[in-house]
Amino acid sequence: MNEFLFLAHIWIVIGFALGALRFGSGALTAFIALQGVLANLFVVKQIHLFGFSVTCSDVFAIGGILSLNLLQEYFGKDAAKRAVKISLGALLFFAAMSQIHLLYAPTALDTTHDSFLNIFSSSMRIVAASLATFFIVQQFDVRFFSFLKGKLPIRIAISLFTSQLLDTILFSVLGLYGLVESLFDIIFMSFMIKCLIILASSPFTAFSKRFVKLDIEHFLASKSEEGAR
């Protein structure tokens, strides 16, 4: 059941990324920031997938980088850098608001406070590691993707594999070192799961190039015309 949901999860995230791309850079930037928040929110849930224990946030980590690459491809490097800054701001706001939310004293009839405590009261080390990793990996991806040449699906695949290897190593070392029995096993299996996600999402990047590009070119042309006026 988890494997079926996992594949459906990938396709839904990719579908919404393409939908955001159709609406332009603003929608895609908002989608990138939203995925950053969701990745940090859902990282606390662990599931069994293909016989291994993983978190529910890997799809969002890769979906965010995929969306960032599409943003840079169609709207330029400056738009991608701006999206990274906006994403960091959204993550910091989420972290601060979740802690303030826990400070409110619940009523005697409230039944949700303990659940919020379980979700939001993660150790500061995990939260800091997640925020730092997300920001560093996005900054790296913007620069690395601009150096890649060739067809879009190949460039995105190379970028995703490289950035997710960095993401896995950074988060594991910063957030899990000294807390798990085998850090190498955690890094290896997490990266293998991410590779499966990347392979499953690769065909959709070619689809975006052939189909979505027409809408984006029309959008950019209309923007140029408005600027000329």
Secondary structure, 3 states (H helix, E strand, C coil): CHHHHHHHHHHHHHHHHHHHHHHCHHHHHHHHHHHHHHHHHHCCCEEEECCEEEECCHHHHHHHHHHHHHHHHHHCHHHHHHHHHHHHHHHHHHHHHHHHHHHCCCCCCCCCHHHHHHHHCCCHHHHHHHHHHHHHHHHHHHHHHHHCCCCHHHHHHHHHHHHHHHHHHHHHHHHHCCCCCCHHHHHHHHHHHHHHHHHHHHHHHHHHHHHHHHHHHHHHHHHHHHHHC
